[in-house]
Amino acid sequence: MSERLDALGEREGWHVEGRAARVHYRGETDQYSVEYYEPSDCVLYWKVPPEDGGETAVPVGRATVPDPLRERVRLDLDAAGIDSTVEGREL
């Protein structure tokens, strides 16, 4: 694990798994899983269905993610020494 991933793993809610880190956010109506992948230096957003929904999480475009959540992710990346502009990188 790198120092940057270690630092991201110390941020509230983040968990490091191998060369990636993940955090879950629950909003008023929606839940998201956010993943940062160090090898490709990118961020993916997943919309997570309700636990009783019986559906599978699906990747979503950044335009559908609430701005406060995106800002929080950028702040966490920056605090961990990761260039926060990677959050906006299109895949």
N, C-alpha and C positions, 0 to 999 in steps of 0.2 A: 504494500500500500504506500502511496506517496504522501508527502507532507500536506499537499493540497487536499487530497481526499480525507486524510486524518482531520484536517481543520474543518472541512465541510461536515464530517461526521460528528463534530462537537457542537454544531449549530442545532438549535431546537428542532427536534423531530427527525433529523436526518440519520440514516443508517447506511453504513458502508458494506457493500457486498462485492468482494473481489476488486475489480477496477471500475466500479460504479457506485453511485450513492443514490438513495431513494428517500423521499419524504411523502407523507400523505396529508392532504388538507381537506377538511370538511367545511363547506360553505353552508349557507342558509338552505339551499336546495340541492346542491351538487357536491360530489366528492371527486377529488383528483389525486392521482399518483404522479409525482414528478420524478424523473430520473436524469441524472447527469452521468454521462459516459466519458471517462477520462481518455481512453485511447482515441476516440473520434472527436473529443472536446465538444460535445453537443448535449442539448437538453431535449428531452421528450416529455410531452404531457399526455396522460391517459385519463379519460373520464371513467370513473368507477361506478357501476350501477349499485343501487341499494342492495344490501345483503340478502334481502328476501326476493330480489328481482329475478334471480336465476339466470342472469345474463353475464357476459364476459366484458371486462374492461376493454375499451377501444382507444387507439391513439386519436388525438384531436389536434387540429390546427391551432396555432397561437391566437388567431383572431377570435376564437371561441372561448378563450380562457380569460377570466376576469382580470382586469388590469391590476388590482391590488395584489392578487396572487403572483402575477408575473413580476411585479416590483419586489415583492418579498423574496422571490427566487433570485433575482438579480442582486439584492442586498446580501443574501447568504453567500452567493458565489463570490462576490467582491470581498466579503469578510474572510473568506477562505483563501484568498489570493488567486482566485480564478477570474480571468477576464470576463466580466459580466455581459459583454456584448455577445458571447456565445449563446446566451439565452434566446436571442432574436434570430439566430442563424436558421435559415430554411433548410430543410433536408431534401 
